[in-house]
Amino acid sequence: MDSTKRVLIVEDDLHIAELLRMHLRDEGYVVEHAADGDTGLRELERSHWDALVLDLMLPGIDGLEICRRARAMARYTPIIIISARSSEVHRILGLELGADDYLAKPFSMLELVARVKALLRRTDALARNARMDSGSLSIGELDIEPLAREVRIDGRLIELTPREFDLLHFFALSPGKVFSRLDLLNHVWGYHHDGYEHTVNTHINRLRIKIEIDPAQPRRILTVWGHGYKLSTSANGESTS
């Protein structure tokens, strides 16, 4: 590792927390543990963390609220939710609140470690790409500043979540190229798991609400039926018809 990564575990089950800490420390990470939501949020706010492993059902502030507050912070902390709430509704809610991954209990410790490693690799790769792609991207009325992580349409600043920015930036690097939902999961989310494709649809829809004149008739992010999605090469004049 280029530098030691710091992982915060917020989990009230001490047995699970200790197993997680042991496995992650074996990978060379610095690991700290908080046993309740209030302590976890304080730790998250007072220090920099490279990843957050977050339970949902916690004493004090619950995991969803911590996730929501984490995404309101200026710095971006990758989040993996671990929870006994395994229903699709809870999984989608966690991902829509900004979690990067969701693993239902009981889970394999080796799989959790693999997902943490994949998430950290993706974060490092995005940082390297941002440094290399420091020049702005302009496609029609759409302007993207990778270093500032800003998007403007016709000069108007568009407020995007970190994941929405990553998704749009990835499209903008290859305008006109069609990507399947699994392609986008691999390149933007950093993992490939069957059953998670719905989160791509959710983020595409939310991104369209912010960058399309009429989200019901998108002209920038287009659906290629049976194949996936692409960013229009003009980004302001191509229709889906």
Secondary structure, 3 states (H helix, E strand, C coil): CCCCCEEEEECCCHHHHHHHHHHHHHCCCEEEEECCHHHHHHHHHHCCCCEEEEECCCCCCCHHHHHHHHHHCCCCCCEEEEECCCCHHHHHHHHHCCCCEEEECCCCHHHHHHHHHHHHHHHHHHHHHHHHCCCCEEECCEEEECCCCEEEECCEEECCCHHHHHHHHHHHHCCCCCECHHHHHHHHHCCCCCCCHHHHHHHHHHHHHHHCCCCCCCCCEEEECCCEEEECCCCCCCCCC
